[in-house]
């Protein structure tokens, strides 16, 4: 079960920036920190806190 949780976390981080650049932690990888900063700032806050 622990492995599944870790796998989900990893997939989440990889999907977030791929879905809509919500991965503020990796703005360089997304290449679009401008539209992602003013958009998902509040969504990333609760998501990152709950995910971690």
N, CA, C and O of each residue as an XYZ file, in Angstrom:
208
protein
N       0.844     -1.210      0.000
C       0.000      0.000      0.000
C       0.875      1.254      0.000
O       0.541      2.268     -0.613
N       1.984      1.157      0.692
C       2.882      2.318      0.751
C       3.429      2.638     -0.637
O       3.589      3.798     -1.017
N       3.709      1.573     -1.377
C       4.260      1.775     -2.727
C       3.218      2.447     -3.619
O       3.551      3.296     -4.446
N       1.961      2.060     -3.443
C       0.898      2.652     -4.267
C       0.770      4.142     -3.985
O       0.615      4.948     -4.902
N       0.838      4.498     -2.709
C       0.732      5.914     -2.345
C       1.862      6.714     -2.978
O       1.649      7.799     -3.517
N       3.064      6.160     -2.903
C       4.222      6.865     -3.473
C       4.068      6.985     -4.982
O       4.394      8.014     -5.573
N       3.568      5.922     -5.596
C       3.378      5.920     -7.052
C       2.364      6.993     -7.455
O       2.546      7.697     -8.448
N       1.300      7.101     -6.668
C       0.268      8.096     -6.973
C       0.834      9.500     -6.858
O       0.533     10.365     -7.681
N       1.651      9.730     -5.841
C       2.241     11.053     -5.647
C       3.110     11.416     -6.841
O       3.066     12.538     -7.346
N       3.895     10.452     -7.276
C       4.814     10.696     -8.393
C       4.022     10.997     -9.671
O       4.350     11.912    -10.427
N       2.974     10.203     -9.886
C       2.167     10.397    -11.094
C       1.443     11.736    -11.031
O       1.247     12.391    -12.054
N       1.054     12.134     -9.846
C       0.323     13.392     -9.683
C       1.212     14.569    -10.096
O       0.793     15.446    -10.852
N       2.435     14.569     -9.590
C       3.359     15.673     -9.879
C       3.654     15.735    -11.379
O       3.803     16.816    -11.949
N       3.737     14.560    -12.008
C       4.069     14.526    -13.441
C       2.851     14.934    -14.269
O       2.996     15.480    -15.363
N       1.659     14.671    -13.751
C       0.443     14.991    -14.502
C       0.045     16.452    -14.316
O      -0.493     17.073    -15.233
N       0.307     16.995    -13.147
C      -0.073     18.381    -12.865
C       0.512     19.345    -13.891
O      -0.231     20.092    -14.528
N       1.825     19.340    -14.060
C       2.451     20.259    -15.018
C       2.098     19.919    -16.461
O       2.153     20.782    -17.337
N       1.742     18.684    -16.702
C       1.414     18.261    -18.065
C      -0.033     18.626    -18.394
O      -0.360     18.903    -19.548
N      -0.881     18.625    -17.396
C      -2.297     18.917    -17.632
C      -2.486     20.395    -17.966
O      -3.077     20.744    -18.988
N      -1.971     21.255    -17.085
C      -2.145     22.699    -17.330
C      -1.037     23.507    -16.687
O      -1.254     24.663    -16.325
N       0.130     22.937    -16.538
C       1.246     23.685    -15.965
C       0.987     24.068    -14.517
O       1.491     25.086    -14.043
N       0.206     23.260    -13.814
C      -0.074     23.574    -12.412
C       1.143     23.303    -11.530
O       1.156     23.670    -10.355
N       2.159     22.663    -12.095
C       3.366     22.349    -11.321
C       4.228     23.581    -11.124
O       5.219     23.772    -11.829
N       3.854     24.416    -10.168
C       4.610     25.651     -9.926
C       5.999     25.313     -9.396
O       6.928     26.114     -9.503
N       6.132     24.112     -8.820
C       7.439     23.700     -8.279
C       8.459     23.544     -9.412
O       9.657     23.752     -9.219
N       7.964     23.175    -10.593
C       8.862     22.965    -11.741
C       8.442     23.858    -12.909
O       7.975     23.360    -13.933
N       8.605     25.162    -12.761
C       8.210     26.093    -13.825
C       9.108     25.968    -15.050
O       8.664     26.189    -16.176
N      10.357     25.617    -14.830
C      11.313     25.483    -15.941
C      10.886     24.334    -16.862
O      10.948     24.452    -18.086
N      10.457     23.235    -16.263
C      10.065     22.065    -17.050
C       8.795     22.378    -17.847
O       8.654     21.949    -18.992
N       7.888     23.116    -17.247
C       6.640     23.447    -17.928
C       6.894     24.451    -19.048
O       6.369     24.309    -20.152
N       7.704     25.467    -18.753
C       8.006     26.461    -19.775
C       6.908     27.503    -19.877
O       6.897     28.306    -20.810
N       5.967     27.497    -18.909
C       4.895     28.497    -18.927
C       4.546     28.913    -17.499
O       3.439     28.647    -17.031
N       5.478     29.560    -16.807
C       5.254     29.970    -15.422
C       4.360     31.205    -15.333
O       3.757     31.455    -14.289
N       4.269     31.969    -16.400
C       3.462     33.198    -16.393
C       1.969     32.875    -16.273
O       1.311     33.374    -15.361
N       1.418     32.048    -17.177
C      -0.006     31.725    -17.127
C      -0.362     30.781    -15.980
O      -1.524     30.688    -15.585
N       0.625     30.093    -15.456
C       0.359     29.130    -14.384
C       0.391     29.822    -13.021
O      -0.270     29.376    -12.083
N       1.151     30.903    -12.909
C       1.283     31.601    -11.625
C      -0.025     32.302    -11.241
O      -0.506     32.114    -10.123
N      -0.611     33.103    -12.134
C      -1.831     33.840    -11.802
C      -3.083     32.966    -11.858
O      -4.152     33.379    -11.410
N      -2.949     31.771    -12.401
C      -4.109     30.892    -12.536
C      -4.274     29.947    -11.358
O      -5.168     30.140    -10.535
N      -3.417     28.917    -11.263
C      -3.558     27.895    -10.220
C      -2.731     28.150     -8.970
O      -2.085     27.231     -8.468
N      -2.733     29.383     -8.450
C      -1.961     29.654     -7.223
C      -2.681     29.096     -5.991
O      -2.058     28.530     -5.092
N      -3.994     29.267     -5.970
C      -4.774     28.787     -4.825
C      -5.010     27.278     -4.945
O      -5.088     26.575     -3.939
N      -5.122     26.791     -6.178
C      -5.363     25.360     -6.390
C      -4.117     24.553     -6.052
O      -4.204     23.429     -5.555
N      -2.954     25.143     -6.328
C      -1.700     24.437     -6.053
C      -1.429     24.415     -4.548
O      -0.816     23.478     -4.038
N      -1.882     25.438     -3.847
C      -1.626     25.522     -2.404
C      -2.251     24.337     -1.660
O      -1.541     23.600     -0.977
N      -3.549     24.147     -1.781
C      -4.218     23.046     -1.077
C      -3.843     21.690     -1.649
O      -3.772     20.703     -0.917
N      -3.606     21.636     -2.941
C      -3.261     20.363     -3.584
C      -1.888     19.895     -3.117
O      -1.693     18.719     -2.809
N      -0.944     20.823     -3.067
C       0.419     20.463     -2.662
C       0.431     20.073     -1.182
O       1.123     19.134     -0.789
N      -0.331     20.793     -0.370
C      -0.354     20.509      1.071
C      -0.997     19.142      1.321
O      -0.529     18.372      2.159
N      -2.054     18.855      0.599
C      -2.742     17.578      0.797
C      -1.946     16.430      0.199
O      -1.907     15.336      0.763
N      -1.312     16.676     -0.943
C      -0.532     15.619     -1.589
C       0.676     15.243     -0.763
O       0.980     14.064     -0.577
N       1.363     16.263     -0.269
C       2.563     15.985      0.513
C       2.159     15.478      1.885
O       3.021     15.181      2.712
